[in-house]
Amino acid sequence: MPTQSLLSRFFVWFSSLCAALLGALALIAAGCTPEPTPTPVDIDQAATMTVRAGLGAPDTFVYSGVSFTDLLTYRAMFTLSFDGMVGGEARRGTLNMQARVDLGPPAAVNQITVTGDPGVFGSFDEIGTFGKTYLAGVDYITTGEANCLPQPINLFDPLAYNILRPEMLFQPNEAPRLTLVGPGPSVGGAPTWRFRAEDFSTATLQHAALDILVADRGAHIVRVDLQGEGYVPGQRSAHGTVKLYYELSGLNQPVGEISRPAVCRPTPTPEPSPVATSVLSGD
């Protein structure tokens, strides 16, 4: 299959997943999904006050999604795996993302690798490794040493099409209240608290279990570990064991230079629309 066609198919699939995510989050923000009653302490950054006050971690909290509040730079790792049946045939596959993000001004570079059997994460063949770089208003997709496909950015969230998040698989309102287990392992040299929920269901999973690590300082969620029986988004004909692992590290630490991929030619910076300028500036 021609590389350009393969890149285009990947972009369409990847963008549709992210678009579905943004749409679901918009419904939640609009109040279409009732928010749980915050008792005793929810980590909608409210637990930040608890931790900073030296009172220890709350006994429970409601997962409200990964927050990037107060972060200018970070590294993110996302792994989604499936092992089960697709259309009556045994299939397994893994999608992995390694990302570096600098939010001032917004720039990101990551590597996305899909391995395993074809058809697990969409109707395309196994696609191997892709690079995605967002820089100066342009979203570059690269593969191999000689292929580059520039794409227009999503003006309302320039990183949404670059950085995979746990909300790709399940929405925050689908998670039950998590219970404090105790101190968790160190992540990036920072101590954490571990919270857990078991045997719950989401739109795509049954008998799910969720582990979350919250940094002792800043109360940022730095690890999400979810698994259950079901299917990955966009693949309803599949059923098997689905696992999601997400880790946030290097908070406000140098992530290295983010530059245009060498294989890509310079692209004129698009003129932002008034709406995009307002959104990106936070007005």
VENURQUI-V696379 format. One record per pair of residues at least 24 apart in sequence whose ideal C-beta (glycine too) atoms are under 8 Angstrom apart, sorted by sequence separation. I is the first residue (numbers start at 1). GAP is how many residues later the second one is. D is the distance in Angstrom with one decimal. If there is no record, write none. Layout:
# VENURQUI-V696379
((I/GAP/D) (I/GAP/D))
This chain:
# VENURQUI-V696379
((38/24/6.7) (45/24/6.1) (75/24/6.7) (92/24/5.1) (93/24/5.6) (108/24/7.8) (109/24/4.6) (134/24/5.9) (176/24/4.9) (191/24/7.7) (192/24/6.2) (205/24/6.6) (206/24/5.7) (223/24/5.0) (75/25/5.6) (76/25/6.7) (91/25/7.4) (92/25/5.9) (108/25/7.1) (109/25/7.7) (134/25/6.4) (175/25/7.1) (190/25/5.1) (191/25/4.4) (205/25/3.9) (222/25/6.6) (223/25/7.3) (36/26/5.0) (75/26/7.4) (91/26/4.4) (95/26/5.6) (108/26/4.7) (109/26/7.8) (174/26/7.8) (187/26/6.1) (190/26/6.6) (191/26/7.9) (202/26/7.3) (204/26/4.7) (222/26/4.8) (73/27/8.0) (74/27/5.5) (93/27/3.3) (107/27/6.2) (134/27/7.7) (174/27/7.8) (175/27/7.8) (190/27/6.3) (201/27/7.9) (204/27/5.6) (221/27/7.0) (222/27/6.8) (73/28/6.5) (91/28/6.4) (92/28/7.0) (93/28/6.1) (106/28/6.8) (107/28/5.0) (134/28/4.8) (174/28/4.1) (185/28/7.3) (187/28/7.1) (202/28/7.6) (204/28/7.1) (220/28/6.7) (73/29/5.1) (91/29/5.2) (107/29/7.7) (132/29/7.8) (133/29/7.9) (174/29/6.6) (184/29/4.5) (204/29/6.4) (222/29/7.7) (72/30/7.1) (73/30/6.9) (132/30/5.2) (184/30/7.9) (192/30/6.3) (72/31/5.3) (86/31/7.7) (171/31/7.5) (192/31/7.4) (220/31/6.4) (71/32/6.9) (72/32/5.3) (87/32/7.5) (170/32/4.3) (171/32/7.5) (178/32/6.8) (190/32/7.2) (86/33/5.6) (93/33/7.9) (169/33/7.8) (170/33/7.2) (218/33/7.1) (76/34/7.8) (82/34/7.9) (86/34/6.3) (170/34/7.1) (178/34/6.1) (188/34/7.2) (68/35/7.5) (169/35/6.8) (170/35/6.9) (175/35/5.9) (187/35/4.6) (169/36/7.8) (187/36/6.0) (215/36/7.5) (205/37/6.1) (82/38/5.2) (170/38/7.8) (204/38/7.3) (82/39/7.7) (184/39/7.8) (25/40/7.9) (80/41/7.8) (108/51/5.6) (106/52/5.1) (110/52/6.2) (112/52/7.8) (106/53/6.3) (110/53/6.9) (108/54/4.7) (108/55/6.1) (170/56/6.8) (169/57/6.9) (101/58/6.8) (166/58/4.5) (166/60/6.9) (187/60/6.8) (188/61/4.1) (190/61/7.8) (101/62/6.4) (187/62/6.2) (188/62/6.2) (99/63/7.1) (169/63/7.1) (188/63/7.1) (99/64/5.4) (169/64/6.6) (99/65/7.9) (168/65/6.7) (97/66/7.6) (97/67/4.8) (169/73/7.3) (170/74/7.9) (169/75/5.1) (166/78/6.2) (166/80/4.9) (165/81/7.1) (80/84/7.8) (78/86/4.2) (76/87/6.0) (78/87/7.2) (76/88/7.9) (78/88/7.8) (80/88/7.5) (80/89/6.6) (78/90/8.0) (14/98/7.9) (66/99/5.7) (65/100/7.6) (66/100/6.2) (65/101/7.5) (66/101/7.5) (65/102/5.7) (65/107/4.5) (13/108/7.5) (64/108/5.0) (13/109/4.4) (63/109/5.3) (62/110/7.8) (13/111/6.6) (121/111/6.2) (63/112/4.3) (120/112/7.1) (122/112/6.0) (62/113/7.5) (121/113/7.6) (122/113/7.1) (148/113/6.3) (10/114/6.7) (121/114/7.0) (150/114/6.7) (9/115/5.0) (62/115/5.6) (63/115/6.2) (120/115/6.9) (148/115/4.9) (61/116/7.1) (62/116/7.6) (119/116/7.8) (147/116/6.9) (148/116/3.9) (10/117/5.5) (60/117/4.9) (61/117/6.0) (146/117/6.1) (148/117/7.3) (150/117/5.1) (153/117/8.0) (155/117/7.0) (6/118/7.2) (60/118/6.2) (120/118/7.1) (145/118/6.3) (152/118/7.0) (155/118/6.5) (6/119/7.8) (60/119/5.3) (142/119/4.9) (10/120/6.4) (59/120/7.0) (60/120/6.6) (140/120/6.9) (155/120/6.8) (156/120/7.5) (6/121/6.4) (59/121/5.2) (140/121/5.6) (142/121/5.6) (155/121/3.7) (58/122/6.8) (138/122/7.9) (142/122/6.6) (158/122/7.0) (7/123/7.6) (57/123/5.5) (135/123/6.2) (156/123/5.4) (1/124/6.9) (135/124/7.0) (136/124/7.9) (140/124/5.1) (155/124/6.6) (133/125/7.1) (135/125/5.8) (155/125/7.7) (133/127/6.9) (140/127/7.9) (133/128/5.6) (138/129/4.9) (11/130/6.0) (131/130/6.2) (10/131/7.3) (133/131/7.9) (138/131/7.1) (22/132/7.9) (137/132/4.9) (138/132/7.3) (136/133/5.1) (137/133/5.1) (7/134/5.6) (22/134/7.6) (61/134/6.4) (22/135/6.7) (60/135/7.6) (137/135/6.9) (7/136/6.3) (18/136/7.6) (57/136/4.0) (6/137/7.7) (36/137/7.7) (11/138/7.1) (22/138/6.0) (33/138/7.8) (35/138/7.4) (21/139/7.5) (3/140/6.4) (7/140/6.8) (11/140/6.2) (33/140/4.8) (3/141/7.1) (8/141/7.2) (36/141/7.0) (7/142/4.6) (18/142/5.2) (25/142/6.7) (4/143/7.4) (18/143/5.3) (24/143/7.7) (28/143/6.7) (3/144/5.0) (21/144/7.5) (28/144/7.4) (4/145/6.9) (28/145/6.1) (15/146/5.9) (21/146/5.6) (25/146/7.5) (14/147/7.1) (21/147/5.5) (24/147/5.6) (63/147/7.4) (84/147/8.0) (91/147/7.0) (70/148/6.8) (92/148/7.8) (63/149/6.4) (71/149/7.4) (82/149/7.7) (86/149/6.8) (91/149/7.7) (109/149/5.0) (18/150/7.4) (82/150/5.5) (87/150/5.0) (108/150/6.8) (17/151/6.0) (69/151/7.9) (86/151/6.0) (87/151/7.7) (107/151/4.3) (80/152/6.6) (86/152/4.3) (61/153/7.9) (67/153/6.4) (82/153/7.9) (85/153/6.7) (102/153/5.8) (67/154/6.7) (84/154/6.2) (85/154/5.7) (101/154/6.8) (66/155/5.2) (84/155/5.4) (85/155/6.0) (100/155/4.1) (82/156/6.6) (84/156/1.3) (100/156/6.3) (102/156/5.7) (57/157/7.0) (83/157/5.2) (84/157/6.0) (63/158/7.8) (66/158/7.0) (82/158/5.7) (83/158/5.0) (100/158/6.5) (57/159/7.9) (82/159/7.3) (82/160/5.5) (81/161/7.2) (80/162/7.5) (81/162/4.8) (80/163/7.4) (81/163/8.0) (79/164/7.6) (80/164/5.3) (51/165/6.0) (52/165/8.0) (79/165/7.2) (51/166/6.9) (78/166/7.8) (79/166/4.5) (47/167/6.9) (51/167/7.8) (78/167/7.5) (79/167/7.7) (51/168/5.4) (77/168/7.5) (78/168/5.2) (50/169/7.9) (77/169/6.9) (48/170/6.6) (76/170/7.2) (77/170/4.6) (43/171/6.4) (48/171/3.9) (76/171/7.2) (47/172/4.7) (76/172/5.6) (77/172/7.6) (75/173/7.3) (76/173/7.9) (45/174/6.2) (74/174/5.7) (75/174/5.0) (106/174/7.3) (74/175/7.1) (75/175/4.1) (43/176/6.1) (74/176/5.6) (73/177/6.8) (74/177/5.3) (43/178/7.4) (73/178/7.7) (74/178/7.4) (73/179/5.8) (74/179/8.0) (66/180/7.2) (71/180/5.9) (72/180/5.7) (73/180/6.3) (75/180/6.1) (71/181/6.2) (73/181/6.8) (74/181/7.3) (66/182/6.7) (70/182/7.8) (73/182/4.9) (20/213/6.8) (17/216/5.8) (17/217/6.4) (16/218/7.1) (13/221/7.3))
